[in-house]
Every structure is written in C-alpha cells, then in structure tokens.
Amino acid sequence: MQTIRLQQTIEKDGEIHLCDLPVVRSQEVEVIVLISPFRYKLAAMAQDPQIQAELSQIQQEFAVTDFDGL
C-alpha cells in the first residue's frame, strides 16, 4: 500500500479538502486523520483572550530591553 502524507491546517471547522492526489476514479483509498495534539493546543492558546492579554503585558514590560543589544 502506497502512503501519501499531507499536513494541513484546518480552515473551517469539520472540513478537510484533499486535491491533486495521484489516484484515479473508482480506486479505493483509506483515509486516516491524525490530529496533532501539540499544534492543536498551541493554536487554541493563541486564540485565548487571557493568554493574548498576558503576552501583551509581558511585551510591554520588556519593551525597554529591545534596544539594549542583548
């Protein structure tokens, strides 16, 4: 069995679109979806308003060090 590995970022909840695959009509394929737990959690954290506020505060606190050359 030939394996084709694709990595995608989900753009719309519940949908994955595959195209330009080396398959022909009536060919049977098996599709397995592996959800990357680390990337999923990281993406969810990036959207969390509390984490965004904390990161903004940290950035403001360390802004004075931006020009120290370290």
Secondary structure by P-SEA (a helix, b strand, c coil): cbbbbbbbccccccbbbbccccccccbbbbbbbbbcaaaaaaaaaaacaaaaaaaaaaaaaacccccccc
